[in-house]
């Protein structure tokens, strides 16, 4: 395992803690006039190759913005009460509280059977409820995200014991991130 793979593994752990504590991610995009927009998306799945996919359901403004500019920032923050209580009690974070991932999003495409199974597994408990059935029963299309860099959410006064890394390049050798095929 190389350093880039290790960094990605750590980033994925931060993202996973964020998803578990909030149920969603924030995806920032910019419209054709330069106006920023943030969209909460709960169906983002990170892959081992520094890419991700998300289900393009209920993301009308995000989808429209991506037509003008495919660049996005995905942010995950650990909002767990116990995580924050420990940090406040001891005056230090045990791990970075969040991460911003920067990348480019592809055009929508039909979801694969494996991707549909991943989302079904994640939302299965909610499907027992009327609202869960209404929201999460008809996924069809996904968009891929190729990440090029990441920035940890930092509170330096409570993170001096952690590695001082602000920006992490997720690109392979020649500046290109890996893309999902």
Secondary structure, DSSP 4 states (H G I P E B T S, - for coil): --HHHHHHHHHHHHHHHHHHHHS-EEEEEE-TTS-EEEEEES-EEE-TTSEEEEE-SS-HHHHHHHHH--EEEEEEE---HHHHHHHHHHTS-SS-SEEEEEEEE---EEPPHHHHHHHHHHHGGGGGSHHHHHHHS---EEEEEEEEEEEEE--GGGTTTS----EEE--BTTTB-----
